[in-house]
Amino acid sequence: MISEANVEAAVETASTPRHIALVRITHWIVVLSVLGLLITGTGILVSHPRLYWGETGGVGTASLIDLPIPFIIGPSVWNRPFHFFFAWVLVLTGLTYMVGSFITQHFRKDLLPAKADLRWNRIIAVVSEHLRWRRPEADAVSTYNVVQRLTYLAVVFGLFPAILWTGLAMSFGVTSVFPILATALGGHQSARTLHFTCVVLLLLFVIVHILMLCLAGFWRSVRTMITG
Amino acid sequence: MTKFLKRRQFITAGLATAASASGLGTAVYFADRYGLIPPDHTGIVGIGETLTYATQRLLTSGHSLAREFKRSDISKVPIVNGPHPTDEKYLALLAEGFENWRLSIEGLVARPVSFSLEELRRLPAENHITLHACEQGWSYIAEWTGVRLATVLDLAGVRPKSRYVVFEPFANPNQSRTVVRALWESIDMADALHPQTLLAYGMNGEALPADHGAPARLRLGRHLGWKNTKYLSRIVITDRRDLYRKGGGTWYGGI
């Protein structure tokens, strides 16, 4: 019953890696740097856990969101330096990934959805399948589905650049050269609030991402992201 | 054939290593020569600090100006971060309106000078309405009045080999019980000669309030709050890299 074409296809999927080396290496560096950024970012945030809109804000002025955590000022002085260290690791890794992905055509081959898949009924079908916790079919595992493709593109080209922009918009050195980075967002405090908002969105992505790994088989997925 | 290939690979790898090592060495030499390496460039944190400092120095090389605001933008509540010093020397000066206070300019200068508050006020004054933000997250807008640091440094005649300007405040026992000496701070010449860098003695049209750093404080347009030393008592110009900062965290701080 096994046709020659099927065997060939099976041999090919076995020999070509699920993820190219560029994606595997940069993925784990990004994981580590985001973890470092989350820890140090939280350390900075808890020294003033209130968010404002506009240019100014502080104790005694109207706030947008009061996070339900106490003010902890003590060890914050080293959070910032480590935050920038991890930010540099993330930015340089991100640049490597971007350039490498264009060269290897990773974006076009793996992430750009097929035109036929860009239909609401296709997208809803994929989402409802996953919501019902149905394991994807074997042949669907070797490629990203349309929702995965759109989500990864949004994270790579939307969320990470937005986090970088809102972070840089808080830098007086950077806004002295590019004031629009802060003014376009509504000001220094708006940039801080949006920086926080983007990180919450990134955390939501990470949670769903890990849940989907569990659906597809957690350790198998992690293994393919390490060995290919 | 394989032996030949191996030898060739070995030579290629050796040449590549030598090329990158000398490339890195040259990069470091020129980076240092053009003032792109901060004094605290060592360790893991030093990597980020150096990258940030070098990038911002290249990006802001044309004395780029911090954003300025309208009078109507001035915050109604200028946040006070820690009250003024309470040692006898400071309280005595505060009581007499800083009449006997003098700010000395020392170190690598042709003419060591000192200024009284009145003498500082007689120098060309400037007003800048800028954003003051703390690394903790809060911020306010205020109008600062003062003399450009560049004007004062010019009067003292800064020597060409100067690299940093160190600001020593009055000791503030309120701020930290563990640090007995004052938390001095330093900036590089690019920030010192920047047109928005003021020795500010006025705030929002009045004399600088004690809790905001009276009689005079440093105001930097392109830095966070902690770099803006309050209660100035002495300014030292130096080329020593080990005098960069007394306190925690990094020297340039990334912002």
Interface residues (C-beta under 8 A of the other chain):
Chain A: I44 L45 S47 H48 R50 E55 T56 G57 G58 V59 G60 T61 I73 S76 V77 W78 R80 P81 F82 F84 F85 F86 A87 W88 M170 S171 F172 G173 V174 T175 S176 V177 P179 A182 T183 H188 Q189 R192
Chain B: I44 V45 I47 G48 E49 L51 T52 Q56 L59 T60 S64 L65 A66 R67 F69 D73 S75 V77 I79 L131 A133 C134 E135 Q136 G137 W138 S139 Y140 I141 G221 R222 H223 L224 G247 G248 G249 T250 G253 G254 I255
